[in-house]
C-alpha cells in the first residue's frame, strides 16, 4: 500500500484551483468543466499545500500548521487525518507530488 | 459536468445555479452536421454587447455560479473574448473555452492565458482530413486544429480534446484515439453525438448501429489497458448515445437545478437545446438573472416532479433521472411533459427502437447530411 512521506511536497494538479465559495459556504476544487465540493477538513488541508501559500511546504509542514491552527484537537489525530486525506486525494488525481 | 456536482434539488428549495454557459455567438466558420445550435439560429441578429455580457457574468457570479463555459457557435469569432475572460476570471469564475480551434493563433492563446483563462477544450471531427472536411464543411480545418491543439499544450494548458462520434467516424475510433495519443492529449471526450438541433435533423445519417457502438466501446476498453500498461495518463471518457440507453440521463442534473445557458441574444435557457421547445424564454435584456432563475415560469415549469406524468409520476427512479430530457421527449413525441422515450418504461420507447433499427440498415453517404449554415438555417426561421 502506498504511503505518504513526510518530506513529500504536494500541490494541486496543474490547472486545478482551490477556492472558497461564499454562496455555498465551503471550499470547492475547480477543474476543467467540473467541481468537487469539499468538507471543512478537506478545504483546510488543501489550503496548506504547496502553491497555496508562500514558501514550499512538505507534508510535515502541512501537519504542523494544522496542529497549530487546531490546537484543541489531538495532534496524532490531525497527522493521521492529513495522511489519509492526501493518500485519497492523490489516488483521485486531485493532487500530485514531485 | 461531472457526477461530483450533482446537487439536484427535486422537491426541495431551488438551489443556486452553479454553472453558466455563455453562448457568445451563433456564428461559426464550421458547418458541423450535428451542431446543437437551434435550427433557426440565423434568425438571431443582435448579439449581446461586451457591456451586456459583463453584466450577465457579474449577476451570475453574485448568484453563486462558479463554473463557466464560453461557447457558441465559435466563441473566438468574438473579438472581445479576451476582455470577457479577464472579467470572468476577476469575478472568480473557473473559465473554460469550448472551441473548434479555428480563430486561434499563438498570439491569442497568449492573450487568453494572460486574461486568466483556466482551460481550453478543442474539438476534432475525425482522424483524417477527408472525413473531417465532409462533416464540418471545411477542407482546411483539420490541419489547423491539430496545430492549435499542440500550441495549447505548449502554453501549459492540459490538452482536452473532444471528438463527436457518429456512424461515419466511429469505425475509425482506433485511429482517432491514436491521433489524440500522438498529440499528447491529457484527456479525450469520445462523445457520441446526441440527437438535438442539427443532429436530430440528420439523425438517420448520424446514429451508429448497435454493432458499431459495441465495437467502439471495446476499442476504448482496449486503449485504456494499453495506456495503463505504458503508464500514459490520458483519460478516455466515452459517452454513450442516449438512444442506446435503457434509462434516460438526469438531463442537466434537473431542469433549472444547477445549470443556466445564456444564448447570444440574451435568452436564458435551462440548457443549450431548450430553445426549440414550444415555449418562450426570458431575456436578460428585459429582466434580471436572479428573477429569471428563481421566479420565471420557464425555469419553474419542469422543476421538481409535479409536472410529471405516468410512468414517471409513480416511478421509484424519478428523482434519479428526473424523467430524462424534456427536449428529447418533445422531439420524439411532440409533448415536452412526456417521459423521455429513451426509458424502456416509456409508452413511446418504440420510437427509439425504430431509430436503432434504422441505424442498423445501410448508411446514406456523408454528402447526404444537411450542413449547419446560414443558408440552411433560413429554411427554419419563422420570420
Contacts between the chains, C-beta under 8 A, distances in Angstrom:
chain1	res1	chain2	res2	distance
A	14	B	156	7.4
A	14	B	158	6.6
A	15	B	118	6.4
A	15	B	119	6.1
A	15	B	157	6.7
A	15	B	158	5.0
A	17	B	94	6.2
A	17	B	118	6.9
A	19	B	66	7.3
A	19	B	92	6.7
A	19	B	94	7.8
A	21	B	64	7.2
A	21	B	66	5.9
A	23	B	16	5.5
A	23	B	63	7.2
A	23	B	64	3.1
A	23	B	66	7.9
A	24	B	16	7.7
A	24	B	64	6.7
A	28	B	66	6.6
A	30	B	66	6.7
A	30	B	67	6.8
A	30	B	94	3.8
A	30	B	118	7.5
A	31	B	94	7.7
A	32	B	96	6.1
A	32	B	118	7.3
A	32	B	119	4.1
A	32	B	121	7.1
A	32	B	158	6.7
A	32	B	160	5.7
A	32	B	187	7.6
A	33	B	1	6.5
A	33	B	2	7.3
A	33	B	67	6.8
A	33	B	69	7.0
A	33	B	96	5.5
A	33	B	119	7.3
A	33	B	121	7.5
A	34	B	1	6.6
A	34	B	2	4.0
A	34	B	4	6.2
A	34	B	5	6.3
A	34	B	67	7.2
A	35	B	2	7.9
A	35	B	4	6.7
A	35	B	5	5.1
A	35	B	18	6.9
A	35	B	66	6.7
A	35	B	67	5.8
A	35	B	94	7.5
A	36	B	4	5.3
A	37	B	4	7.3
A	37	B	5	7.4
A	37	B	7	7.7
